Amino acid sequence: MLLALVLPLANCGFFFSDEKGKSYVVKGRRYHVLTAAKGFREKGLASWYGEPFHGRRTASGEVYDMDKLSAAHKTLPLNTWVEVRNLDNNRTMTVRINDRGPFVPGRIIDLSRAAAKELGVYGPGVAKVQLKAITGRRAQQLAAVERANQGLPLLVLAEPGRQAGSGGTKPAPSAGDGGADDLGPGL
């Protein structure tokens, strides 16, 4: 029965960062982290980052791997899933925010090199994009898929009226990716 509560809590920050609502300062400017991503949309320039951040810790504590799909955003809560659409070529993909940045005027998101290649941002270096936060059940499914792909055990959701392990369980969805850093440890 306890497991039936676990998956819904995953999207509430139970398993993720507790930094929601906090603020931080970079280059003399204070940034306030949003308390929730629901309904978030934004248009602006995307850029990408690779070296020298590859292998360093991201704001979420993960090690940045520029060859995995991830992104950095200044104010979205860490572990928020966003749909990114390149407005120049109409390519769309979903990435998880696991870092802070970009701290270059006029840019709204920094993509990992892998994400930049998929979206067609890698060659030109920047592109006009539209962001849309993914929340609720879809975000929970994406998180479960990512955990499954990292070799972590899947959470099991018990059907109503049944206890976990009694033959009435459903596995969480499976398959995903992640990693990123613009400032280094803890930002």
C-alpha positions as CSV (number, residue, x, y, z in Angstrom):
1,M,0.0,0.0,0.0
2,L,2.9,2.3,0.7
3,L,4.2,1.8,-2.8
4,A,0.9,3.1,-4.2
5,L,1.7,6.5,-2.7
6,V,5.3,6.6,-4.0
7,L,4.8,7.3,-7.7
8,P,2.5,10.2,-7.2
9,L,4.9,11.7,-4.7
10,A,7.8,11.5,-7.2
11,N,6.5,14.6,-9.0
12,C,6.1,16.5,-5.8
13,G,9.8,16.7,-5.1
14,F,9.8,13.7,-2.7
15,F,12.6,12.0,-4.6
16,F,14.2,15.0,-6.0
17,S,15.8,18.3,-5.0
18,D,14.4,20.3,-2.1
19,E,15.5,23.6,-3.7
20,K,12.1,24.7,-4.9
21,G,11.3,28.3,-3.9
22,K,14.9,29.1,-3.1
23,S,17.1,31.7,-4.7
24,Y,20.7,32.0,-5.7
25,V,23.1,34.6,-7.0
26,V,25.3,34.4,-10.1
27,K,27.4,37.3,-11.5
28,G,25.7,39.7,-9.0
29,R,22.1,38.8,-10.1
30,R,19.6,36.9,-7.9
31,Y,17.5,34.2,-9.5
32,H,14.4,32.9,-7.8
33,V,13.5,29.2,-8.4
34,L,9.9,28.7,-9.2
35,T,7.9,26.7,-6.7
36,A,6.1,24.8,-9.5
37,A,6.4,24.2,-13.2
38,K,2.8,23.7,-14.1
39,G,1.7,25.9,-17.0
40,F,5.3,27.2,-17.6
41,R,6.0,28.3,-21.2
42,E,8.8,30.4,-22.5
43,K,10.3,31.5,-25.9
44,G,13.8,32.6,-26.4
45,L,17.3,31.5,-27.4
46,A,18.7,28.0,-26.6
47,S,22.4,27.4,-26.6
48,W,24.4,24.3,-25.7
49,Y,27.4,23.4,-23.4
50,G,30.0,20.7,-23.4
51,E,33.6,21.1,-22.4
52,P,34.8,22.2,-19.8
53,F,31.7,21.2,-17.9
54,H,31.8,17.5,-19.0
55,G,32.4,15.3,-15.9
56,R,31.6,18.1,-13.4
57,R,28.7,18.0,-10.9
58,T,25.5,19.7,-11.9
59,A,23.2,21.7,-9.6
60,S,21.2,18.4,-9.1
61,G,24.3,16.6,-7.9
62,E,24.6,14.5,-11.0
63,V,27.8,14.3,-13.1
64,Y,27.3,16.1,-16.3
65,D,27.6,14.0,-19.4
66,M,27.4,16.1,-22.6
67,D,26.6,13.0,-24.6
68,K,23.3,12.4,-22.7
69,L,20.1,14.3,-23.0
70,S,19.7,17.0,-20.4
71,A,19.4,20.8,-20.0
72,A,20.0,23.7,-17.7
73,H,17.5,26.5,-16.8
74,K,17.8,29.4,-14.5
75,T,14.5,29.2,-12.6
76,L,12.6,25.9,-13.3
77,P,12.7,23.5,-10.4
78,L,15.4,20.9,-10.9
79,N,14.1,17.6,-12.4
80,T,11.4,19.4,-14.3
81,W,10.8,17.8,-17.7
82,V,10.4,20.3,-20.6
83,E,9.4,19.9,-24.2
84,V,11.8,22.0,-26.3
85,R,10.8,22.9,-29.8
86,N,13.3,24.5,-32.2
87,L,11.3,27.2,-34.0
88,D,13.7,27.3,-36.9
89,N,13.3,23.6,-38.0
90,N,10.3,22.4,-35.9
91,R,12.2,19.6,-34.2
92,T,10.9,18.8,-30.7
93,M,12.3,16.7,-27.9
94,T,11.8,16.2,-24.1
95,V,14.7,16.8,-21.7
96,R,15.0,17.0,-17.9
97,I,16.4,20.1,-16.2
98,N,19.2,19.0,-14.0
99,D,21.4,22.2,-13.8
100,R,21.4,26.0,-13.6
101,G,22.1,28.3,-16.5
102,P,22.6,29.7,-19.1
103,F,24.0,32.9,-17.6
104,V,24.5,34.6,-20.9
105,P,22.0,37.5,-21.6
106,G,19.2,36.6,-23.9
107,R,19.4,32.8,-23.5
108,I,16.7,30.8,-21.8
109,I,18.1,27.2,-21.8
110,D,21.4,25.4,-22.2
111,L,21.2,22.0,-23.8
112,S,23.7,19.2,-23.5
113,R,25.6,18.6,-26.7
114,A,23.5,15.4,-27.4
115,A,20.3,17.4,-27.0
116,A,21.7,20.2,-29.1
117,K,22.6,17.8,-31.9
118,E,19.1,16.2,-31.9
119,L,17.4,19.6,-32.0
120,G,19.7,21.1,-34.7
121,V,21.2,23.7,-32.3
122,Y,24.7,22.2,-32.3
123,G,25.9,23.6,-35.6
124,P,24.7,27.2,-35.3
125,G,25.3,27.2,-31.5
126,V,22.0,29.0,-30.7
127,A,18.5,28.7,-32.0
128,K,15.1,30.2,-31.2
129,V,13.1,27.7,-29.1
130,Q,9.8,27.3,-27.3
131,L,9.7,25.6,-23.9
132,K,6.7,23.9,-22.3
133,A,6.9,22.3,-18.9
134,I,5.6,18.7,-18.6
135,T,3.9,18.0,-15.3
136,G,1.6,15.5,-13.7
137,R,1.3,11.9,-14.9
138,R,3.4,12.4,-18.0
139,A,6.3,13.8,-15.9
140,Q,5.9,10.8,-13.5
141,Q,6.1,8.4,-16.5
142,L,9.2,10.1,-17.9
143,A,10.9,9.9,-14.4
144,A,10.1,6.2,-14.1
145,V,11.5,5.6,-17.6
146,E,14.7,7.4,-16.8
147,R,15.1,5.5,-13.5
148,A,14.6,2.2,-15.4
149,N,17.2,3.1,-18.0
150,Q,19.7,3.9,-15.2
151,G,19.3,0.3,-13.9
152,L,17.4,1.4,-10.8
153,P,14.5,-0.8,-9.7
154,L,11.1,0.2,-11.0
155,L,8.5,1.4,-8.5
156,V,5.4,-0.7,-8.4
157,L,2.0,0.9,-8.3
158,A,-0.7,-1.2,-6.5
159,E,-4.1,-1.4,-8.1
160,P,-6.9,0.0,-5.9
161,G,-8.1,-2.5,-3.3
162,R,-5.0,-4.7,-3.6
163,Q,-1.8,-4.8,-1.8
164,A,1.6,-4.6,-3.5
165,G,2.9,-8.2,-4.0
166,S,-0.6,-9.8,-4.1
167,G,-0.6,-10.3,-7.8
168,G,-2.4,-7.0,-8.4
169,T,0.5,-4.8,-9.3
170,K,1.4,-2.8,-12.3
171,P,5.0,-1.9,-13.1
172,A,5.8,1.8,-13.7
173,P,6.6,2.8,-17.4
174,S,10.2,2.2,-18.6
175,A,13.0,3.9,-20.8
176,G,14.8,7.5,-20.6
177,D,18.1,9.7,-20.2
178,G,19.8,12.7,-18.3
179,G,23.0,14.9,-17.2
180,A,24.3,18.9,-17.3
181,D,26.3,21.9,-15.6
182,D,26.8,25.6,-16.3
183,L,28.3,26.7,-13.0
184,G,29.8,23.7,-11.3
185,P,29.0,22.1,-8.0
186,G,25.8,23.2,-6.2
187,L,24.4,25.8,-8.6
